[in-house]
Amino acid sequence: MRRIWLIVTTLALAVLVTACAGMGTGAASPTPTPTVDTKPRLAPPDLLLEAASGQQLDKLGSYQWVLPSGFAANVQAHGYDFPTPPLTLKSGETVRFVARNGSQPATLALAAYPQQGNVKQVVTQSAGVINAFILPPSALAQATLSGSPQTWTVNLKPGAYILLLKGTWPSPVKARTAPLTGEYVYSVKVQ
């Protein structure tokens, strides 16, 4: 019995010494090197809305995207999830739309819609019940944006709006003539 106790005690001390090795030496543990995700993204790049009051990351709507390998996705949105809280913009302010993980769109068209009366609760498989923007028949304001990154001068009266932007990119696949497309949704409050 004494022999078993001696073996258990010796093993416990060995585990304790191993666990404590390196403690108190002042040596810092090495910082892991961050990895860069090099996997191809089967979706348009994110577009960041930059304004004087801050930034807002888009919510992606419908898109058609093709990788150079020819692998493709065609996603259709019938209601648009939108970011909350709304980003505050001032009438007359110039804002920018900046691609975060890919190239800027070759073209970018903006349409502004009033939020009031165009938001309904919808049930989704992934997120459950969400407030979704339902596209009305016509926009209050429209613009084709230029520059790189594209800019827009806010020309809306005070109120809450949903901005729907549609971007296009050239296809990376030579046999495909249709451009790549992506829709972006933003929620803004104009003062």
N, C-alpha and C positions, 0 to 999 in steps of 0.2 A: 504494500500500500504506500509505503514511504517512497519507493522507487517511482511510482506513478505520479505522486505529488511533485517530486523532483523534476520529472520530465515535463509536466504541465507548467511548472514555474519557469523552467529554462526556456520553453517555447514562448511563453508570455513575454519574458524579458527580451528574447530575440525579436519578437514582433514589435515591441515597444522601441527598441534601439533602432530598428530599421525604419519605423515610422518617424522617429525624431531625427534621423540623420539629416544634416543640412539645416536644421532649425537653429536659429540663433547665431548663424554664421554671418548674417548681414548680407548674404548673397541673394539678390533678387531673382525670382523665377523668370525665365525668359518670356518676353512678350510674344504671343503668336503673331506671325506675319499675316496681315489681312490678305484674303484671296480675292481676286477679281473674277466675277462671274463671266465666263467667256462663252456661255451657251447662247445660241441664237435665240432671239425673242420673236415669237410668232404673233406679234402685235405691233402697232405703231409706237413710236417713242412717246413718253410722257411729255406733256407741254405744261410748263410752269407759268402761271400768270403772275407777273411782277408789277406791283404798284407802289406808290409812295407809302401806303399804309401797311404793306406786307406782301406776302406771296400766297398763292393758292394752287395746289396741284389739281389737275383735271380729274374728272371721272370719265372713263372711256365709254363711248357709245358704240354705234355700228362701225365695223371696219372690214376691209378686204386687205389681206397681207400675204405676201409671198416671200419665202426665203430664197437665197441664191440657188439652193438645191432643188427648188421647185415645190417644196412642201408649202401648202397654203391653208389659210383660214378665211372663212366668210362668216362674220358674226352680225346678226341683225338685232337691233334694240327696238323694242316697241314702246318703251317708256324709259326715261333716262334717270338714273340715280344722279344726285348732284351733291357737291361738297357742302358741308355745313361747319361752322357758321359762315354766312356770306362775307366776302371780302369787301371792305369799304373803299369806294372809288369816289373821286370828285369830278363833277362835270367840267370838261375842259382839260382834264389830266390825260397825259399820254402814258399808256401801259404797254408792256412787252409780253410776248408769248415765246418762251425759250425752251427748246428741246433739251431734255435731261439725259436720255439714254439712247441717243440715235441722232439722225440728221434733222435739220429744220425742214418743214414741208416746203415743196417747191411753190405751192399755192396755198393760201389760207383764207377762207371766206367766213365772215362772222355774221350771225343773226342774233338780235336781242329780242327777248320775249318777256312780258310781265310775268312775275311769279304768281301773283294773285289769280286764282281761278284756273290755273294750269298745273296744279300739283294734286295728285291723288295717291291714296295708299294702294300699293300693289303687293302681291305675295310672290316672292322669288324662292327658288329651290335652295340657293346658297345662303341668302341673308335673311330669309323670313319676310316679315312685313317691312316695307320701306316706303318713304315718301318719294314718289317718282314724278318727274316732269313729263307731262303729256304734251306733245308738240301741237300747238294750235295751227289753224290754217295759214296765218300770215304773221310776219315779224314786224315789230315796231321800228327797227332800224337794221340795215344791212350794210356791209362794207367788205371790199376785197382788200386784204392787208398786204403790205409790201415791206421790204427790208429784210435783213437777216441779222437778228431775229425780227419777226414781224411786229409792228406796232399798231396801236389803235388809239385815237383820241376820243375819249368818252364824250358822247353827244346825246346823253339821255337825261330826262327830267329826274328829279329826286324820286326814289322808290326802290323796290326790290325786283331784281331781274335774273333771268337765266340766260347765259350766253351759250350759244351752240356754235362751235367752230367746226368747219369741215376742211381737212387738209388733204393734199395729194402729194405723192412722191413718184418718181419714175420707177418702173419695175426693174428689179435686178436680173430678171430672166429675159433673155433676148427674144424668145419666141412669144412672150406675152406683150401685147400692145396696150392693154388697159393699165392705167396708173394704179398705184396702191392708194388706198383711201383710209381715213380715220376721222371719227367724230369725237369732239371733246366738249364736255359740259362744265360750266362754272356757275357759281351762285354769287351775285354781287348786290351790294346796296349802294346806290348812288346818292350822294349828298349835294 
